[in-house]
Amino acid sequence: MYTTGEKPGKGRYKCVKCGEIIRLDDNSDTLPPCPSCHGTKWTKVG
């Protein structure tokens, strides 16, 4: 599990709270708060 502010690397991440999926395109990108529910916990998908 990852938290907002971490830099987990490229890939798709799903919000644990609401299921929203975001994509990070660069290894230096940081996880934002969820754009839908403002959750801060993420899991990697795919």
N, C-alpha and C positions, 0 to 999 in steps of 0.2 A: 504494500500500500504506500502511496505517495501523498504528500501534503503540499498545498499551495505554497509557492515560493521555492520549491525544490527544482533541480534541473536533472530530470531522470533520463533525458535523451530523446531522440526522435521517436515518433510513434503516435499511436492513438491511445487516449486515456478516457476512461468512463467514470463519471461522477458516482460515488458510492451512494449518495443521497437520492438523486433523481434519475440517474441513468444517462444523462447528457454525455455525448461523446465529442471530444475536441481532438485536434491533431497538432502536435508540435513538429515543426519542419526542420529545426536545427538543434544540435546537441547543446547549444548555449541558451535555448529558450527555457523560461521558467513557467511552471504551472500557475495559471491564474486562478482566482476564485471562479467557481462555476458560473457561466453567464446566465444560466436559467434560475438556479436556486441559491447561489452564493455559497454553496458547500465548499469544503476545503480538503476533502479526502478523495483520492483518485486511485483507480487500478488500471494497469496496462491491459489493452485488448489487442487481439490479432498478433 
